[in-house]
């Protein structure tokens, strides 16, 4: 249970510093793996457009939308009713209400997407949002975790949706250029410039060394630095530390 708590704490911490879709993708992918899942997918759709942030194989997501499965996916359709968390399995193909639904489940299985859960997120009229965690092989341990963690998983989905909706709408190329680093990224770089190790920084910030590495990797990418020392030098030169 401690590992689950730590994974969730890191998830919420990293959400506060995520800005771009790539940032949000890395946050959710790390948390999915830490909780025992292989993939995640976040879908937000309204009358005009859709947004997908996912670690699924690109070939699957392209196929999914090309075939129009997002319009008939029973898990998403049921997201408009009161059940807030849907557990699904490829075996649902047997009880699918149409030939296209059955084909969708069979196609997912061909990409090794066998089972998972979808957190249904309340949205406005003609809108849909859902956060999915999925695996390629079902296990009793994972079933038990899901059964005992509904509240935790529901909160992950709600928080992810809230942060994505709030942050990405405010981000564009000019904002990104003017604010290249988040506050947490600057903190981690500042401690690094003082000679602190990742373990030292983790202790100071109350996160794990993996969480510190995540922020430092983001800082290096955002500064277009080749190495961590290069990132520190660039940040100092630009007056960011």
C-alpha positions as CSV (number, residue, x, y, z in Angstrom):
1,X,0.0,0.0,0.0
2,X,2.9,2.3,0.6
3,X,4.0,2.0,-3.0
4,X,0.5,3.0,-4.1
5,X,0.5,6.0,-1.8
6,X,3.9,7.1,-3.0
7,X,2.9,6.7,-6.7
8,X,-0.2,8.8,-6.1
9,X,1.7,11.5,-4.2
10,X,4.2,11.7,-7.1
11,X,1.3,11.8,-9.6
12,X,-0.3,14.8,-7.8
13,X,3.1,16.5,-7.4
14,X,4.0,16.1,-11.0
15,X,0.6,17.2,-12.2
16,X,1.2,20.6,-10.6
17,X,4.3,21.2,-12.8
18,X,3.1,19.7,-16.1
19,X,2.5,22.2,-18.8
20,X,2.4,20.6,-22.3
21,X,0.7,17.4,-23.5
22,X,4.1,15.6,-23.5
23,X,4.5,16.6,-19.8
24,X,1.1,15.1,-19.0
25,X,1.8,12.0,-21.0
26,X,5.0,11.3,-19.1
27,X,3.2,11.9,-15.7
28,X,0.4,9.5,-16.5
29,X,2.6,6.8,-18.1
30,X,4.9,6.7,-15.0
31,X,2.0,6.4,-12.7
32,X,0.3,3.7,-14.7
33,X,3.4,1.6,-14.6
34,X,3.9,2.2,-10.9
35,X,0.3,0.9,-10.3
36,X,0.8,-2.2,-12.4
37,X,-0.7,-1.1,-15.7
38,X,0.9,-1.1,-19.1
39,X,-0.9,1.8,-20.8
40,X,-3.1,4.8,-20.0
41,X,-5.4,6.9,-22.2
42,X,-7.1,10.2,-21.6
43,X,-9.9,11.2,-24.0
44,X,-11.7,14.5,-23.9
45,X,-14.3,15.2,-26.6
46,X,-16.9,17.9,-27.3
47,X,-19.0,18.8,-30.2
48,X,-16.1,20.4,-32.1
49,X,-13.0,18.4,-31.3
50,X,-11.3,15.6,-29.5
51,X,-8.1,15.4,-27.4
52,X,-6.3,12.2,-26.8
53,X,-3.2,11.9,-24.5
54,X,-2.2,8.3,-24.5
55,X,0.7,5.7,-24.2
56,X,-1.2,3.2,-26.4
57,X,0.7,2.2,-29.6
58,X,0.1,4.9,-32.2
59,X,-1.0,2.3,-34.7
60,X,-3.8,1.4,-32.4
61,X,-5.1,4.9,-31.7
62,X,-4.9,5.8,-35.4
63,X,-6.9,2.6,-36.2
64,X,-9.4,3.3,-33.3
65,X,-10.3,6.8,-34.7
66,X,-10.1,5.8,-38.3
67,X,-12.7,3.0,-37.7
68,X,-14.9,5.4,-35.7
69,X,-14.7,3.3,-32.6
70,X,-14.8,6.3,-30.3
71,X,-18.4,6.9,-31.5
72,X,-19.6,3.4,-30.6
73,X,-17.2,2.3,-27.8
74,X,-19.6,1.0,-25.1
75,X,-17.3,2.0,-22.3
76,X,-17.4,5.6,-23.4
77,X,-21.1,5.5,-24.2
78,X,-21.8,4.3,-20.7
79,X,-19.7,7.3,-19.3
80,X,-22.9,9.3,-19.6
81,X,-24.6,7.3,-16.9
82,X,-23.9,7.4,-13.1
83,X,-21.4,4.6,-12.8
84,X,-18.1,6.4,-12.4
85,X,-15.7,3.5,-13.0
86,X,-16.1,0.8,-15.6
87,X,-14.1,-2.4,-15.6
88,X,-13.9,-4.0,-19.1
89,X,-12.4,-7.0,-20.7
90,X,-11.9,-8.2,-24.3
91,X,-14.3,-11.0,-23.5
92,X,-17.1,-8.4,-23.6
93,X,-17.0,-8.9,-27.3
94,X,-19.3,-11.9,-26.7
95,X,-22.1,-9.7,-25.4
96,X,-21.4,-6.7,-27.7
97,X,-24.6,-5.1,-29.1
98,X,-23.4,-4.9,-32.6
99,X,-20.9,-6.4,-35.1
100,X,-18.8,-3.2,-35.0
101,X,-18.5,-3.4,-31.2
102,X,-17.4,-7.0,-31.4
103,X,-14.8,-6.0,-34.1
104,X,-13.5,-3.2,-31.9
105,X,-12.8,-5.6,-29.0
106,X,-11.2,-8.1,-31.3
107,X,-9.0,-5.4,-32.9
108,X,-8.0,-4.2,-29.4
109,X,-7.0,-7.8,-28.5
110,X,-4.9,-8.0,-31.6
111,X,-2.9,-5.1,-30.2
112,X,-2.6,-7.0,-26.9
113,X,-5.0,-4.5,-25.2
114,X,-6.9,-7.1,-23.2
115,X,-8.4,-5.5,-20.1
116,X,-8.5,-2.4,-18.0
117,X,-10.7,0.2,-16.3
118,X,-12.1,3.5,-17.4
119,X,-12.8,6.4,-15.0
120,X,-15.8,8.3,-16.1
121,X,-15.5,12.0,-15.6
122,X,-18.5,14.3,-15.3
123,X,-18.6,17.0,-18.1
124,X,-21.1,19.3,-19.7
125,X,-23.7,18.5,-22.2
126,X,-22.4,17.0,-25.5
127,X,-19.0,16.5,-23.9
128,X,-17.2,13.4,-22.8
129,X,-14.0,12.8,-20.7
130,X,-12.5,9.5,-19.6
131,X,-9.2,8.3,-18.1
132,X,-8.3,4.7,-18.9
133,X,-5.7,2.3,-17.4
134,X,-5.1,-0.9,-19.3
135,X,-3.0,-4.1,-19.4
136,X,-2.1,-6.9,-21.8
137,X,-2.6,-9.7,-19.3
138,X,-5.2,-9.9,-16.6
139,X,-4.1,-11.1,-13.1
140,X,-5.8,-11.9,-9.8
141,X,-3.5,-9.4,-8.0
142,X,-4.6,-6.6,-10.4
143,X,-8.3,-7.5,-10.0
144,X,-7.9,-7.2,-6.3
145,X,-6.1,-3.9,-6.5
146,X,-8.8,-2.4,-8.7
147,X,-11.6,-3.8,-6.4
148,X,-10.0,-2.2,-3.4
149,X,-8.9,1.1,-4.9
150,X,-12.0,2.6,-6.6
151,X,-11.8,5.9,-4.7
152,X,-8.0,6.3,-5.4
153,X,-8.4,5.6,-9.1
154,X,-11.4,7.8,-9.4
155,X,-9.4,10.7,-7.8
156,X,-6.6,10.1,-10.2
157,X,-8.9,10.4,-13.2
158,X,-10.7,13.5,-11.9
159,X,-7.4,15.3,-11.0
160,X,-5.8,14.5,-14.4
161,X,-8.8,15.9,-16.2
162,X,-8.9,19.0,-14.1
163,X,-5.2,19.8,-14.6
164,X,-5.1,18.9,-18.4
165,X,-8.2,21.1,-19.0
166,X,-6.7,24.0,-17.0
167,X,-3.1,23.9,-18.1
168,X,-3.1,23.1,-21.8
169,X,-5.7,25.7,-22.7
170,X,-3.3,28.3,-21.2
171,X,-0.2,27.0,-23.0
172,X,1.0,28.2,-26.4
173,X,4.4,28.7,-28.1
174,X,4.9,32.2,-26.8
175,X,4.1,31.3,-23.2
176,X,6.4,28.3,-23.5
177,X,9.2,30.5,-24.7
178,X,8.7,33.0,-21.9
179,X,8.3,30.5,-19.1
180,X,10.6,27.6,-20.0
181,X,10.7,26.0,-16.5
182,X,8.1,25.2,-13.9
183,X,8.7,26.2,-10.3
184,X,9.5,22.6,-9.3
185,X,11.9,22.2,-12.2
186,X,13.7,25.4,-11.1
187,X,13.9,24.1,-7.5
188,X,15.5,20.8,-8.6
189,X,18.0,22.6,-10.9
190,X,18.8,25.1,-8.1
191,X,19.6,22.3,-5.6
192,X,21.6,20.5,-8.3
193,X,23.7,23.6,-8.9
194,X,24.4,23.6,-5.2
195,X,25.9,20.1,-5.5
196,X,22.9,18.2,-4.0
197,X,22.4,14.6,-5.1
198,X,19.0,13.3,-6.3
199,X,18.5,11.6,-3.0
200,X,19.3,14.9,-1.2
201,X,16.8,16.8,-3.3
202,X,14.2,14.1,-2.8
203,X,14.6,14.4,1.0
204,X,14.3,18.2,0.8
205,X,11.2,18.2,-1.3
206,X,9.5,15.1,0.2
207,X,9.4,13.1,-3.0
208,X,11.2,10.1,-4.3
209,X,14.5,10.2,-6.3
210,X,12.5,9.1,-9.3
211,X,10.3,12.2,-8.9
212,X,13.3,14.4,-8.8
213,X,14.7,12.7,-12.0
214,X,11.4,13.3,-13.7
215,X,11.6,17.1,-13.0
216,X,15.3,17.3,-14.0
217,X,14.6,15.4,-17.2
218,X,11.8,17.9,-18.0
219,X,14.0,20.9,-17.2
220,X,16.8,19.5,-19.5
221,X,14.3,19.0,-22.4
222,X,12.6,22.4,-21.9
223,X,16.0,24.2,-22.0
224,X,17.1,22.1,-25.0
225,X,20.2,21.1,-23.0
226,X,22.4,18.1,-23.9
227,X,23.2,17.2,-20.3
228,X,22.1,18.1,-16.8
229,X,25.2,20.3,-16.2
230,X,24.4,22.0,-19.5
231,X,20.8,22.6,-18.2
232,X,22.1,24.1,-15.0
233,X,24.5,26.4,-16.9
234,X,21.7,27.5,-19.3
235,X,19.3,28.2,-16.4
236,X,21.9,30.2,-14.6
237,X,22.8,32.2,-17.8
238,X,19.1,33.0,-18.4
239,X,18.6,34.1,-14.8
240,X,16.1,31.3,-14.0
241,X,17.9,30.2,-10.8
